Each structure stands twice: as C-alpha cells, then as structure tokens.
C-alpha cells in the first residue's frame, strides 16, 4: 500500500449529524482494533486489515462468483461503454458461509446488520476496469429519491481482495493519494462521508484495469438506515 500527500476534505452534498455520528463511532471502533491499520492520508478515513479472510473463505467466494456472475451495471447513466466492464455477483446473504462473513463485517464496524447491503462480488479479467467513481449517492441525481427511501446514503464501504493479481488491478484513490495493490485476504475499509456527514469527494476511487491474471473482490456497502431492497 502506497500513500502520498492528500488535499483537504471537500464538501459535496448535505451535512448530516446522523452520518457524522456513524463516522465517529466506526472510526473509534477501528482505532481501538489492533488488527486495523489507518492509512496515512488526511483527506479521508481509510483503514485496512491484512489477512482478514482465510484462504478457505477466499476460495469459496471466488467459486460462488464464477457460478453466478453477470455483467456489472451502473446506477447512473454513462456515455462511456468502458466505464465499468467487470462481472458481478450478488451473494446470498442467508447461505451459512456468506451469512457468517456478512455478520462478521457488521460486527467489525459496529453497524447494524440491517443497514448493510447484500455482499457483491466483482471479477476483473485482463482489460476490465471500473473508472473513477464514488460509492456514495449523488443527491442531485434522479436516483437519489429512490435510494433515500431504501435506507438512505451509503456511509462505509468494506472491500476484500480474494486473490493476488499478477499485474494491474489496484484500487486508486487519486484525491486521497493512496493506491492499494490486491492482496489475498486484505480488507480495505473507508468512510464515504466527510467528518460533517456530507459526501466526501476525496473518496473518489478507481478499479484500475487488470493487465495480467484475474482479480476477485467482494464489496459490502452500509447505509445510514436500514436497507430496504
């Protein structure tokens, strides 16, 4: 994991005392967890835990993703056909193996399980990518009213790398100044909100194109309220 100097946090949306409180509580919990390491950036709250998932769990998740993958989609429209070219798989949160991982992530962050979306797997073959984007919902977009009714804004993201990648496939935060290389079992966690609870533009990130090998990750997004699918 490499870091560089980062710009000041920018406001991008409406501040929220609820989201600010969630951010403080999760950050305090992670700061007190000896396994969690805080990235040395000033523009965003980013943490990582090496070796979070076992080889068995990583292999199990990759197998399930291969069995149920589909072309990845976007919530908002994009004129760029190459914006997101990966394959995705929504994992059954009630299957015993998935449910254990799901609950463990919720307990790690201290966020109620009902606030968490279904864990989604993403697979990147050579040449596939996800261009720079935010995980938070843009409140000016047409989809915001629907998302607000389904649990509201996304607060924290938890992403786990399931395998090492031969070349490419890093996760790059250009404004926060951090680039993360895929590492089997590594958990990457970040707060999509700024300290005042408004969407943090510095969490812009990109799934850089894989040049050799295949990249497998799973991602879980947490909402400010109970997620209603």
MIGUMI-294376 format. One line per 5 residues: number of its first residue (from 1); for each residue z, y, x of C-alpha. Coordinates in steps of 0.02 Angstrom, whole numbers, padded with zeros to 5 digits. Layout:
NUM = Z/Y/X; ...
END
This chain:
1 = 00000/00000/00000; -00052/00167/00074; 00001/00340/00019; -00048/00520/00054; 00020/00687/00001
6 = 00006/00718/-00186; -00016/00877/-00290; 00113/00945/-00410; 00126/00863/-00579; 00011/00943/-00707
11 = 00044/00958/-00892; -00087/00876/-01000; -00029/00870/-01181; 00128/00896/-01282; 00301/00879/-01202
16 = 00416/00756/-01290; 00605/00737/-01272; 00591/00554/-01325; 00462/00511/-01192; 00559/00611/-01063
21 = 00715/00510/-01104; 00621/00345/-01091; 00553/00401/-00923; 00726/00443/-00856; 00804/00281/-00918
26 = 00669/00168/-00847; 00665/00261/-00681; 00854/00248/-00664; 00845/00063/-00702; 00711/00034/-00570
31 = 00800/00145/-00443; 00952/00031/-00461; 00850/-00128/-00443; 00850/-00183/-00259; 00686/-00277/-00284
36 = 00593/-00122/-00344; 00520/-00003/-00216; 00475/00176/-00260; 00308/00241/-00196; 00323/00394/-00085
41 = 00224/00513/-00195; 00285/00670/-00282; 00161/00689/-00425; 00203/00530/-00522; 00336/00396/-00542
46 = 00262/00237/-00467; 00356/00079/-00418; 00309/-00093/-00353; 00391/-00263/-00335; 00309/-00386/-00213
51 = 00310/-00570/-00261; 00361/-00534/-00441; 00266/-00682/-00513; 00266/-00859/-00445; 00108/-00948/-00390
56 = 00126/-01062/-00541; 00129/-00916/-00662; -00017/-00830/-00575; -00122/-00989/-00585; -00075/-01017/-00767
61 = -00126/-00840/-00816; -00292/-00850/-00722; -00333/-01013/-00811; -00297/-00938/-00982; -00402/-00786/-00940
66 = -00551/-00893/-00889; -00536/-00988/-01053; -00530/-00835/-01166; -00619/-00694/-01078; -00734/-00568/-01163
71 = -00820/-00409/-01108; -00696/-00267/-01085; -00706/-00123/-01208; -00658/00062/-01213; -00554/00152/-01343
76 = -00656/00312/-01324; -00843/00330/-01310; -00926/00345/-01140; -01107/00381/-01097; -01086/00284/-00934
81 = -01130/00099/-00962; -01045/00056/-00797; -00880/00144/-00836; -00788/-00019/-00871; -00879/-00179/-00827
86 = -00738/-00307/-00813; -00697/-00453/-00928; -00535/-00452/-01029; -00423/-00575/-01121; -00283/-00535/-01244
91 = -00149/-00664/-01207; -00048/-00747/-01345; 00123/-00667/-01329; 00205/-00806/-01432; 00149/-00951/-01324
96 = 00301/-01008/-01223; 00231/-00968/-01050; 00167/-00796/-01098; 00320/-00751/-01202; 00435/-00782/-01053
101 = 00334/-00662/-00944; 00322/-00535/-01086; 00510/-00534/-01115; 00547/-00526/-00930; 00442/-00368/-00910
106 = 00528/-00285/-01058; 00699/-00326/-00986; 00649/-00264/-00814; 00604/-00092/-00883; 00738/-00090/-01017
111 = 00610/-00051/-01153; 00625/-00144/-01319; 00503/-00290/-01329; 00434/-00224/-01492; 00371/-00069/-01401
116 = 00260/-00174/-01289; 00078/-00208/-01324; 00006/-00382/-01300; -00018/-00425/-01117; -00202/-00407/-01074
121 = -00287/-00497/-00931; -00432/-00419/-00836; -00553/-00509/-00722; -00668/-00420/-00599; -00813/-00511/-00518
126 = -00913/-00435/-00374; -00985/-00267/-00428; -00868/-00247/-00578; -00754/-00096/-00592; -00656/00021/-00704
131 = -00694/00202/-00663; -00556/00333/-00653; -00459/00345/-00816; -00286/00374/-00889; -00184/00242/-00981
136 = -00105/00374/-01093; -00193/00426/-01253; -00279/00595/-01252; -00206/00686/-01401; -00366/00787/-01427
141 = -00470/00630/-01456; -00516/00563/-01628; -00422/00400/-01598; -00254/00487/-01575; -00203/00488/-01758
146 = -00228/00300/-01769; -00133/00271/-01606; 00008/00384/-01663; 00028/00276/-01818; 00029/00116/-01715
151 = 00177/00159/-01604; 00129/00325/-01527; 00097/00370/-01348; 00093/00247/-01205; 00238/00277/-01086
156 = 00248/00148/-00946; 00116/00030/-00877; 00158/-00136/-00791; 00014/-00217/-00695; 00024/-00381/-00600
161 = -00103/-00440/-00472; -00131/-00627/-00488; -00229/-00661/-00328; -00280/-00590/-00161; -00455/-00517/-00158
166 = -00568/-00540/-00008; -00645/-00365/-00014; -00628/-00216/-00131; -00537/-00212/-00296; -00398/-00090/-00251
171 = -00311/00019/-00380; -00335/00200/-00329; -00235/00348/-00393; -00338/00493/-00321; -00224/00634/-00381
176 = -00059/00549/-00342; -00128/00496/-00173; -00098/00309/-00173; -00211/00158/-00156; -00146/-00017/-00192
181 = -00230/-00172/-00123; -00224/-00328/-00233; -00087/-00445/-00177; -00044/-00607/-00266; 00111/-00587/-00374
186 = 00131/-00399/-00343; 00195/-00298/-00490; 00142/-00114/-00499; 00234/-00002/-00624; 00205/00180/-00666
191 = 00258/00311/-00793; 00108/00385/-00882; 00214/00534/-00932; 00275/00684/-00832; 00460/00724/-00821
196 = 00450/00831/-00980; 00372/00688/-01078; 00196/00757/-01080; 00048/00652/-01021; 00038/00658/-00831
201 = -00137/00692/-00768; -00085/00633/-00594; -00084/00454/-00659; -00274/00453/-00659; -00322/00288/-00579
206 = -00474/00181/-00544; -00504/-00005/-00529; -00617/00003/-00377; -00767/-00112/-00376; -00741/-00286/-00305
211 = -00863/-00320/-00163; -00814/-00499/-00120; -00715/-00626/-00220; -00641/-00609/-00394; -00494/-00500/-00446
216 = -00372/-00556/-00582; -00237/-00442/-00653; -00131/-00433/-00810; -00075/-00269/-00887; 00060/-00228/-01014
221 = 00072/-00056/-01092; 00229/00009/-01176; 00230/00132/-01321; 00359/00265/-01363; 00395/00174/-01527
226 = 00372/00000/-01599; 00193/-00057/-01576; 00105/-00094/-01740; -00058/-00185/-01712
END
